[in-house]
């Protein structure tokens, strides 16, 4: 009988989806697990919420089964199953937001049996926190390239080295900050190509158009590219081909992209958002530009990419830190301790 149901009710592959998939691939080793909702790479074929409810009617001799949720609709579905249908389940919620939730999410979170916060700061904004467990990256999936130059050439974007930012194209994610920095940096690095990997929603099409016009005016349309949203299965190969990842959000709850870069042996430059400062380990794996400013970012990137020995040192240390402190295996172990506390 299944003992763990993990929900994924968002059809789009988001950062939350990525973190859930990383943990599920670890949890499958120890649990009879069912994914509920939409598919995730490397995870079991999903079942519907109705099927999850049906399977949860019998806990197979255990006092209850666990539903692990990460979004508002998922909390709502689990609460309905537990409190209205009276099914023998307990609900665990992972919270990454580093700001006060609005009233409705606060009510939903108050109904959880246990909360796992991803950082100490995130734990300050939610009740019922049983553990602080940082998100982890799949270090078996995201691995360094044996030959970074060959890996980059194989992608066909041109140039000798790649720089990228990953995420939805909108002001909150700092896409404009990345463009500002690249407009300053690329004229000094003739062999570099910058990628903006993500999509712009309908309400951000004007924002995207403004960025594209500025790039065209600078004559860099062939060196600052918009490949769109990269399928999750293709991201590891792309990530390991890069020489630098630059993430400059104005707000970030946690932020998986620097970790995916680090596991791939790629250093990062980031704004002081999410958990980026902890990832950077005081400049050993990445560099923090406090205000996300274009000049500071461009200067930091220019210095790092121009110093092969320093770049190699950060690349190696980034991988080591991801393995030692931010692996999905470690995250799964931390979550498992919460499950055991509930069962006890």
C-alpha positions, -999 to 999 in steps of 0.1 A, spaced: 0 0 0 13 35 -8 24 54 23 34 87 8 16 110 -17 35 140 -31 14 165 -50 23 185 -81 -9 203 -92 8 230 -114 11 220 -150 41 242 -156 76 231 -145 87 257 -120 113 260 -93 89 243 -69 85 215 -94 122 211 -97 127 209 -59 98 184 -56 113 162 -83 147 162 -68 133 149 -35 109 125 -50 137 107 -68 154 101 -35 122 92 -16 112 66 -41 140 44 -26 124 43 8 86 48 2 58 33 -18 52 68 -32 26 82 -55 30 114 -75 -4 133 -76 -12 157 -104 12 164 -132 43 146 -144 78 154 -131 111 142 -147 124 109 -134 94 104 -111 66 79 -111 37 83 -135 12 106 -117 -23 97 -105 -52 120 -100 -63 136 -68 -94 114 -68 -72 83 -71 -50 96 -43 -81 100 -21 -92 65 -29 -58 50 -21 -56 70 11 -87 53 26 -66 24 37 -33 32 55 -23 -5 54 -20 -10 91 -3 23 97 -21 51 116 -21 73 85 -5 81 52 14 113 45 5 139 19 34 162 12 22 195 -4 40 227 -16 14 250 -30 -19 266 -20 -42 244 -42 -23 213 -29 -28 223 7 -65 229 0 -69 195 -16 -52 178 13 -72 196 39 -104 186 21 -93 150 21 -84 150 58 -111 172 74 -141 168 51 -137 132 38 -121 122 71 -93 102 55 -64 89 76 -38 113 64 -13 138 78 -2 169 58 34 181 55 40 215 38 74 228 25 77 266 29 104 286 12 89 321 12 110 347 31 82 371 36 48 372 53 21 352 35 -12 368 27 -43 359 48 -55 329 28 -22 310 26 -16 318 63 -49 300 71 -40 271 49 -6 267 65 -21 269 100 -40 237 92 -9 217 84 3 189 106 39 198 100 59 224 82 94 221 67 110 255 62 139 257 38 158 284 57 158 299 92 143 331 78 115 312 61 107 295 94 100 329 110 69 334 88 50 301 94 37 280 123 42 243 130 78 242 118 92 208 126 126 213 109 147 236 87 158 217 57 175 235 28 165 225 -7 190 202 -24 201 197 -60 203 163 -77 241 159 -78 238 128 -99 218 147 -126 237 180 -125 274 171 -130 304 190 -144 314 186 -180 345 166 -188 352 192 -215 333 225 -210 344 240 -243 332 210 -263 299 209 -243 293 246 -252 301 241 -289 277 212 -291 248 235 -282 252 256 -313 248 291 -298 281 303 -311 310 320 -293 336 304 -271 319 306 -237 283 308 -224 268 330 -196 232 325 -187 203 335 -164 174 312 -159 139 320 -149 107 337 -159 113 370 -178 99 397 -155 111 425 -133 110 405 -101 135 380 -115 158 408 -125 160 400 -162 166 437 -169 195 437 -145 210 408 -164 206 426 -197 221 458 -182 252 438 -170 256 420 -203 254 453 -223 284 464 -202 303 431 -202 300 416 -237 319 444 -256 349 435 -235 345 397 -240 343 391 -278 339 353 -274 311 353 -249 274 347 -256 246 354 -231 214 333 -228 182 344 -212 165 311 -205 128 314 -197 95 327 -209 76 359 -205 39 357 -195 14 377 -214 15 406 -189 53 408 -193 55 409 -231 60 447 -231 88 442 -206 104 416 -229 100 438 -260 118 467 -242 147 445 -234 150 432 -269 149 468 -283 178 478 -260 198 448 -270 192 456 -307 202 492 -302 235 481 -287 241 458 -317 242 426 -295 211 408 -309 234 379 -320 251 377 -286 223 381 -261 198 353 -270 163 343 -259 161 305 -264 129 304 -244 120 279 -217 144 249 -217 128 215 -210 138 201 -176 154 171 -192 177 193 -213 188 217 -185 216 196 -170 235 194 -203 231 231 -209 241 240 -174 273 221 -174 283 238 -207 282 273 -192 311 292 -178 290 315 -155 255 317 -142 241 352 -133 210 354 -112 199 389 -101 163 387 -87 148 415 -67 131 388 -46 136 351 -44 122 327 -19 151 303 -21 165 299 -57 176 266 -71 195 279 -102 227 287 -84 227 253 -68 222 236 -102 251 256 -115 273 247 -85 266 210 -89 275 214 -125 309 229 -116 298 264 -127 303 294 -104 276 320 -101 271 357 -95 239 366 -77 221 394 -60 216 392 -22 183 373 -25 170 339 -16 196 317 0 223 329 -25 246 342 2 247 308 19 254 291 -14 283 314 -22 302 303 10 319 337 13 330 338 -23 343 303 -26 315 291 -49 299 323 -61 299 361 -58 272 383 -43 265 417 -57 245 433 -30 223 456 -51 224 436 -83 239 466 -101 249 463 -137 284 479 -132 292 457 -102 280 426 -119 298 433 -151 331 440 -132 327 408 -111 321 387 -142 349 403 -161 374 397 -133 363 361 -128 362 351 -164 395 368 -171 413 347 -144 414 311 -154 430 299 -122 404 316 -100 376 304 -122 388 268 -120 391 271 -82 355 284 -78 342 257 -102 357 229 -82 347 243 -48 312 250 -60 308 213 -69 322 202 -35 299 225 -16 268 213 -35 278 177 -27 286 183 9 258 207 20 231 210 -6 223 176 -21 188 163 -27 198 132 -7 205 154 23 171 172 19 153 139 16 169 127 49 158 159 67 123 155 55 123 118 65 130 128 100 99 150 101 78 120 88 92 98 115 83 124 142 47 125 129 45 87 129 60 86 165 
